[in-house]
Each structure stands twice: as C-alpha cells, then as structure tokens.
Amino acid sequence: MKKIALFLIFIFSFSVQAQKVFSTDYDYQADVTIFVTDYDYQADLLVYKADYDYQAKGNDGQWFFTDYDYQADKKVYFVDYDYQADLKIFFVKNSYQAGWKKNDKKHLMY
C-alpha cells in the first residue's frame, strides 16, 4: 500500500508543477529559447505574468518569474528573432487569456 501511495504522490507532483520561470543571460544556460511576438495570433503560447508564485498554475501559460535559477522549473532565454526560438509567446494582460494556441510545443514547458 505504501508503494502505491508513494507512486501516486510522485506522479501527482509532476502533473501540478507550477510554471516558475527564470530568464537567463545566455542562451546556453536556458532550457528553452523564447521569442516574444507582436500579436497574439503569431504565438504558440499566450503568457500571463503572475505577481506571486502561487498564482502560476501547471502548464497553462501562467508564469511567475523567479529571482534565482534554482527556484525555477524552467530556465528561458529571450531571443531577438523568431527563427532563433523554440517557442513563440505573447504576453496577455489577464490570467484568463493565458493558454496554448499550438499544442505541439506544449512538451517544451514540462
């Protein structure tokens, strides 16, 4: 019974992982390279910048930017051109607007 409980806790911890993000200074330090688009229709993911870490939920585009890399789930580097990016995002003003527009890139933020 203990093994089943530990297994479920292990699986559950990965599924509810918050999107705490750290912006690196160099591309080689990052897990994912990001380009910020000018319009939402150009993006793979619509991102809402959360004010507090508890507001960042799962892999749904609500990000909290950490002060240190060890606090983050993902390290990202912002590039100047879209062809350099693994993922294109657009920052939205409201949390309900956040979400994936193209599910084929969703694995990048797990």
Phi, psi and omega in degrees: 000321179298323181295320179295316180298315178296319178298315179295320177296318179299311180295315181297324182295329177282327185284337181253016182301127179284159179264079173269125190237141174239132179268116183276166179272339183225146183296327181290346178273348189267152171277326184220136173265139189236139171240132179266119182277164178277335184226150183295328182290346178273349189269154171275329185220133173265124188245134173251128178276111180282147179279334182228150184297328180290346178278340180285123186239127171042215181249054184242013175095006175262108187250144170242124180273121182273163179275336183229147184296327181289346178274348189267151171279325180223142174254130183237155175231130181270123182260166184272337185231145184297328182289346179274349190266147169280328187219135177254129181235163173225130180277129180253162184272337184236145183296327181291345179277343184291147177156170181279136174258333179229107184290344182292346179255002185301327182297338181296332183257010175273000000 
